[in-house]
């Protein structure tokens, strides 16, 4: 996949996420398709994002999920919103010229976080994150 085409795929996924009002509006079939596109893109030679670099964010999401599953009424999007500056920091640390392995991930995850308004949105977001990592692994993403 050439760089321009790959960047276009990321912009396409980000555009679809941005077109949603809420993450729960994302149908499961569409979520799987978008997650596979992102998993393939992130594991590609052009991006070469390591699993450990995205796994940290999934671990944080899983921690929030464990807390709210016990009591969904107490879901607060603040803890999820706090992942945005952490992702920005991690992305900034990895920036080397035009190459930034976390850049495409941030391009999609930031608007997805913005579309989490309630527990149902959060659960769809968590499923989306897990699916991206699963497809990243499937397409040969490295440790």
Contact map, one row per residue, 1 for C-alpha under 8 A:
11101100000000000000000000000000000000000001000000000000000000000000000000000000000000000000000000000000000000000000000000000000000000000000000
11111100000000000000000000000000000000000000010000000000000000000000000000000000000000000000000000000000000000000000000000000000000000000000000
11111110000000000000000000000000000000000000010000000000000000000000000000000000000000000000000000000000000000000000000000000000000000000000000
01111111000000000000000000000000000000000000000000000000000000000000000000000000000000000000000000000000000000000000000000000000000000000000000
11111111100000000000000000000000000000000000000000000000000000000000000000000000000000000000000000000000000000000000000000000000000000000000000
11111111110000000000000000000000000000001000000000000000000000000000000000000000000000000000000000000000000000000000000000000000000000000000000
00111111111000000000000000000000000000000000000000000000000000000000000000000000000000000000000000000001000000000000000000000000000000000000000
00011111111100000000000000000000000000000000000000000000000000000000000000000000000000000000000000000000000000000000000000000000000000000000000
00001111111110000000000000000000000011001000000000000000000000000000000000000000000000000000000000000000000000000000000000000000000000000000000
00000111111111000000000000000000000011001000000000000000000000000000000000000000000000000000000000000001001100000000000000000000000000000000000
00000011111111100000000000000000000000000000000000000000000000000000000000000000000000000000000000000000001000000000000000000000000000000000000
00000001111111110000000000000000000000000000000000000000000000000000000000000000000000000000000000000000000000000000000000000000000000000000000
00000000111111111000000000000000010011000000000000000000000000000000000000000000000000000000000000000000000100000000000000000000000000000000000
00000000011111111100000000000000000000000000000000000000000000000000000000000000000000000000000000000000001100100000000000000000000000000000000
00000000001111111110000000000000000000000000000000000000000000000000000000000000000000000000000000000000000000000000000000000000000000000000000
00000000000111111111000000000000000000000000000000000000000000000000000000000000000000000000000000000000000000000000000000000000000000000000000
00000000000011111111001001000000000000000000000000000000000000000000000000000000000000000000000000000000000100110000000000000000000000000000000
00000000000001111111100000000000000000000000000000000000000000000000000000000000000000000000000000000000000000110010000000000000000000000000000
00000000000000111111100000000000000000000000000000000000000000000000000000000000000000000000000000000000000000000000000000000000000000000000000
00000000000000011111111011000000000000000000000000000000000000000000000000000000000000000000000000000000000000000010000000000000000000000000000
00000000000000000111111010000000000000000000000000000000000000000000000000000000000000000000000000000000000000000010000000000000000000000000000
00000000000000000001111111000000000000000000000000000000000000000000000000000000000000000000000000000000000000000011100010000000000000000000000
00000000000000001001111111000000000000000000000000000000000000000000000000000000000000000000000000000000000000010011000011011000000000000000000
00000000000000000000011111100000000000000000000000000000000000000000000000000000000000000000000000000000000000000000000111011000000000000000000
00000000000000000001111111100000000000000000000000000000000000000000000000000000000000000000000000000000000000000000000000000000000000000000000
00000000000000001001011111110110000000000000000000000000000000000000000000000000000000000000000000000000000000000000000000010000000000000000000
00000000000000000000000111111110000000000000000000000000000000000000000000000000000000000000000000000000000000000000000000000000000000000000000
00000000000000000000000001111111000000000000000000000000000000000000000000000000000000000000000000000000000000000000000000000000000000000000000
00000000000000000000000000111111100000000000000000000000000000000000000000000000000000000000000000000000000000000000000000000000000000000000000
00000000000000000000000001111111110000000000000000000000000000000000000000000000000000000000000000000000000000000000000000000000000000000000000
00000000000000000000000001111111111000000000000000000000000000000000000000000000000000000000000000000000000000000000000000000001000000000000000
00000000000000000000000000011111111100000000000000000000000000000000000000000000000000000000000000000000000000000000000000000001001000000000000
00000000000000000000000000001111111110000000000000000000000000000000000000000000000000000000000000000000000000000000000000000000000000000000000
00000000000010000000000000000111111111000000000000000000000000000000000000000000000000000000000000000000000000000000000000000000000000000000000
00000000000000000000000000000011111111100000000000000000000000000000000000000000000000000000000000000000000000000000000000000001101100100000000
00000000000000000000000000000001111111110000000000000000000000000000000000000000000000000000000000000000000000000000000000000000001100110000000
00000000110010000000000000000000111111111000000000000000000000000000000000000000000000000000000000000000000000000000000000000000000000000000000
00000000110010000000000000000000011111111100000000000000000000000000000000000000000000000000000000000000100000000000000000000000000100110000000
00000000000000000000000000000000001111111110000000000000000000000000000000000000000000000000000000000000000000000000000000000000001111111110000
00000000000000000000000000000000000111111111000000000000000000000000000000000000000000000000000000000000000000000000000000000000000000110010000
00000100110000000000000000000000000011111111001000000000000000000000000000000000000000000000000000000000000000000000000000000000000000000000000
00000000000000000000000000000000000001111111001110000000000000000000000000000000000000000000000000001001100000000000000000000000000000010000100
00000000000000000000000000000000000000111111101111000000000000000000000000000000000000000000000000000000000000000000000000000000000000011011110
10000000000000000000000000000000000000011111111110000000000000000000000000000000000000000000000000000000000000000000000000000000000000000010100
00000000000000000000000000000000000000000011111100000000000000000000000000000000000000000000000000000000000000000000000000000000000000000000000
01100000000000000000000000000000000000000001111100000000000000000000000000000000000000000000000000000000000000000000000000000000000000000000000
00000000000000000000000000000000000000001111111110000000000000000000000000000000000000000000000000111000000000000000000000000000000000000000000
00000000000000000000000000000000000000000111111111000000000000000000000000000000000000000000000000001000000000000000000000000000000000000000110
00000000000000000000000000000000000000000111001111101100000000000000000000000000000000000000000000001100000000000000000000000000000000000000110
00000000000000000000000000000000000000000010000111111100000000000000000000000000000000000000000000000000000000000000000000000000000000000000111
00000000000000000000000000000000000000000000000011111110000000000000000000000000000000000000000000000000000000000000000000000000000010011000111
00000000000000000000000000000000000000000000000001111111000000000000000000000000000000000000000000000000000000000000000000000000000000000000001
00000000000000000000000000000000000000000000000011111111100000000000000000000000000000000000000000000100000000000000000000000000000000000000000
00000000000000000000000000000000000000000000000011111111110000000000000000000000000000000000000000000100000000000000000000000000000010000000000
00000000000000000000000000000000000000000000000000111111111000000000000000000000000000000000000000000000000000000000000000000000000010000000000
00000000000000000000000000000000000000000000000000011111111100000000000000000000000000000000000000000000000000000000000000000000000000000000000
00000000000000000000000000000000000000000000000000001111111110000000000000000000001000100000000000000000000000000000000000000000000000000000000
00000000000000000000000000000000000000000000000000000111111111000000000000000000000000000000000000000000000000000000000000000100110000000000000
00000000000000000000000000000000000000000000000000000011111111100000000000000000000000000000000000000000000000000000000000000000000000000000000
00000000000000000000000000000000000000000000000000000001111111110000000000000000001000000000000000000000000000000000000000000000000000000000000
00000000000000000000000000000000000000000000000000000000111111111000000000000001000000000000000000000000000000000000000000000100000000000000000
00000000000000000000000000000000000000000000000000000000011111111100000000000000000000000000000000000000000000000000000000000100000000000000000
00000000000000000000000000000000000000000000000000000000001111111110000000000000000000000000000000000000000000000000000000000000000000000000000
00000000000000000000000000000000000000000000000000000000000111111111000000000011000000000000000000000000000000000000000000000000000000000000000
00000000000000000000000000000000000000000000000000000000000011111111100000000000000000000000000000000000000000000000000000100100000000000000000
00000000000000000000000000000000000000000000000000000000000001111111110000000000000000000000000000000000000000000000000000000000000000000000000
00000000000000000000000000000000000000000000000000000000000000111111111000000000000000000000000000000000000000000000000000000000000000000000000
00000000000000000000000000000000000000000000000000000000000000011111111111100000000000000000000000000000000000000000001000000000000000000000000
00000000000000000000000000000000000000000000000000000000000000001111111100000000000000000000000000000000000000000000000000000000000000000000000
00000000000000000000000000000000000000000000000000000000000000000111111100000000000000000000000000000000000000000000000000000000000000000000000
00000000000000000000000000000000000000000000000000000000000000000011111111100000000000000000000000000000000000000000000000000000000000000000000
00000000000000000000000000000000000000000000000000000000000000000001111111100000000000000000000000000000000000000000001000000000000000000000000
00000000000000000000000000000000000000000000000000000000000000000001001111100000000000000000000000000000000000000000001000000000000000000000000
00000000000000000000000000000000000000000000000000000000000000000001001111110000000000000000000000000000000000000000000000000000000000000000000
00000000000000000000000000000000000000000000000000000000000000000001001111111000000000000000000000000000000000000000011000000000000000000000000
00000000000000000000000000000000000000000000000000000000000000000000000001111111000000000000000000000000000000000000010000000000000000000000000
00000000000000000000000000000000000000000000000000000000000000000000000000111111100000000000000000000000000000000001110000000000000000000000000
00000000000000000000000000000000000000000000000000000000000000000000000000011111110000000000000000000000000000000000000000000000000000000000000
00000000000000000000000000000000000000000000000000000000000000010000000000011111111000000000000000000000000000000000000000000000000000000000000
00000000000000000000000000000000000000000000000000000000000010010000000000011111111100000000000000000000000000001000000000000000000000000000000
00000000000000000000000000000000000000000000000000000000000000000000000000001111111100000000000000000000000000001100000000000000000000000000000
00000000000000000000000000000000000000000000000000000000000000000000000000000111111111000000000000000000000000000000000000000000000000000000000
00000000000000000000000000000000000000000000000000000000100100000000000000000011111111100000000000000000000000000000000000000000000000000000000
00000000000000000000000000000000000000000000000000000000000000000000000000000001111111110000000000000000000001001000000000000000000000000000000
00000000000000000000000000000000000000000000000000000000000000000000000000000000011111111000000000000000000000000000000000000000000000000000000
00000000000000000000000000000000000000000000000000000000000000000000000000000000011111111100000000000000000000000000000000000000000000000000000
00000000000000000000000000000000000000000000000000000000100000000000000000000000001111111110000000000000010000000000000000000000000000000000000
00000000000000000000000000000000000000000000000000000000000000000000000000000000000111111111000000000000010000000000000000000000000000000000000
00000000000000000000000000000000000000000000000000000000000000000000000000000000000011111111100000000000000000000000000000000000000000000000000
00000000000000000000000000000000000000000000000000000000000000000000000000000000000001111111110000000100000000000000000000000000000000000000000
00000000000000000000000000000000000000000000000000000000000000000000000000000000000000111111111000011110010000000000000000000000000000000000000
00000000000000000000000000000000000000000000000000000000000000000000000000000000000000011111111000000000000000000000000000000000000000000000000
00000000000000000000000000000000000000000000000000000000000000000000000000000000000000001111111000000000000000000000000000000000000000000000000
00000000000000000000000000000000000000000000000000000000000000000000000000000000000000000111111100011100000000000000000000000000000000000000000
00000000000000000000000000000000000000000000000000000000000000000000000000000000000000000011111111111000000000000000000000000000000000000000000
00000000000000000000000000000000000000000000000000000000000000000000000000000000000000000000011111110000000000000000000000000000000000000000000
00000000000000000000000000000000000000000000000000000000000000000000000000000000000000000000001111110000000000000000000000000000000000000000000
00000000000000000000000000000000000000000000000000000000000000000000000000000000000000000000001111110000000000000000000000000000000000000000000
00000000000000000000000000000000000000000000001000000000000000000000000000000000000000000000001111111000000000000000000000000000000000000000000
00000000000000000000000000000000000000000000001000000000000000000000000000000000000000000010011111111111000000000000000000000000000000000000000
00000000000000000000000000000000000000000100001110000000000000000000000000000000000000000010011000111111100000000000000000000000000000000000000
00000000000000000000000000000000000000000000000010001100000000000000000000000000000000000110010000011111110000000000000000000000000000000000000
00000000000000000000000000000000000000000000000000000000000000000000000000000000000000000010000000011111111000000000000000000000000000000000000
00000010010000000000000000000000000000000100000000000000000000000000000000000000000000000000000000011111111100000000000000000000000000000000000
00000000000000000000000000000000000001000100000000000000000000000000000000000000000000000000000000001111111110000000000000000000000000000000000
00000000000000000000000000000000000000000000000000000000000000000000000000000000000000110010000000000111111111000000000000000000000000000000000
00000000011001000000000000000000000000000000000000000000000000000000000000000000000000000000000000000011111111100000000000000000000000000000000
00000000010011001000000000000000000000000000000000000000000000000000000000000000000000000000000000000001111111110000000000000000000000000000000
00000000000000000000000000000000000000000000000000000000000000000000000000000000000000000000000000000000111111111000000000000000000000000000000
00000000000000000000000000000000000000000000000000000000000000000000000000000000000100000000000000000000011111111100000000000000000000000000000
00000000000001001100000000000000000000000000000000000000000000000000000000000000000000000000000000000000001111111110000000000000000000000000000
00000000000000001100001000000000000000000000000000000000000000000000000000000000000000000000000000000000000111111111000000001000000000000000000
00000000000000000000000000000000000000000000000000000000000000000000000000000001100100000000000000000000000011111111000000001000000000000000000
00000000000000000000000000000000000000000000000000000000000000000000000000000000100000000000000000000000000001111111100000000000000000000000000
00000000000000000101111000000000000000000000000000000000000000000000000000000000000000000000000000000000000000111111100010000000000000000000000
00000000000000000000011000000000000000000000000000000000000000000000000000001000000000000000000000000000000000011111111011001000000000000000000
00000000000000000000010000000000000000000000000000000000000000000000000000001000000000000000000000000000000000000111111011000000000000000000000
00000000000000000000000000000000000000000000000000000000000000000000000000111000000000000000000000000000000000000001111111000000000000000000000
00000000000000000000000000000000000000000000000000000000000000000001000110100000000000000000000000000000000000000001111111100000000000000000000
00000000000000000000000100000000000000000000000000000000000000000000000000000000000000000000000000000000000000000000011111110000000000000000000
00000000000000000000011100000000000000000000000000000000000000000000000000000000000000000000000000000000000000000011111111111000000000000000000
00000000000000000000001100000000000000000000000000000000000000000000000000000000000000000000000000000000000000000001111111111100000000000000000
00000000000000000000000000000000000000000000000000000000000000001000000000000000000000000000000000000000000000000000001111111110000000000000000
00000000000000000000001101000000000000000000000000000000000000000000000000000000000000000000000000000000000000000000000111111111000000000000000
00000000000000000000001100000000000000000000000000000000000000000000000000000000000000000000000000000000000000011001000011111111100000000000000
00000000000000000000000000000000000000000000000000000000010011001000000000000000000000000000000000000000000000000000000001111111110000000000000
00000000000000000000000000000000000000000000000000000000000000000000000000000000000000000000000000000000000000000000000000111111111000000000000
00000000000000000000000000000011001000000000000000000000000000000000000000000000000000000000000000000000000000000000000000011111111100000000000
00000000000000000000000000000000001000000000000000000000010000000000000000000000000000000000000000000000000000000000000000001111111110000000000
00000000000000000000000000000000000000000000000000000000010000000000000000000000000000000000000000000000000000000000000000000111111111000000000
00000000000000000000000000000001001100100000000000000000000000000000000000000000000000000000000000000000000000000000000000000011111111100000000
00000000000000000000000000000000001101100000000000000000000000000000000000000000000000000000000000000000000000000000000000000001111111110000000
00000000000000000000000000000000000000100000000000100110000000000000000000000000000000000000000000000000000000000000000000000000111111111000000
00000000000000000000000000000000000000100000000000000000000000000000000000000000000000000000000000000000000000000000000000000000011111111100000
00000000000000000000000000000000001101110000000000000000000000000000000000000000000000000000000000000000000000000000000000000000001111111110000
00000000000000000000000000000000000101110110000000100000000000000000000000000000000000000000000000000000000000000000000000000000000111111111100
00000000000000000000000000000000000000100010000000100000000000000000000000000000000000000000000000000000000000000000000000000000000011111111110
00000000000000000000000000000000000000100000000000000000000000000000000000000000000000000000000000000000000000000000000000000000000001111111100
00000000000000000000000000000000000000110011000000000000000000000000000000000000000000000000000000000000000000000000000000000000000000111111100
00000000000000000000000000000000000000000010000000000000000000000000000000000000000000000000000000000000000000000000000000000000000000011111110
00000000000000000000000000000000000000000111000111100000000000000000000000000000000000000000000000000000000000000000000000000000000000011111111
00000000000000000000000000000000000000000010000111100000000000000000000000000000000000000000000000000000000000000000000000000000000000001001111
00000000000000000000000000000000000000000000000001110000000000000000000000000000000000000000000000000000000000000000000000000000000000000000111
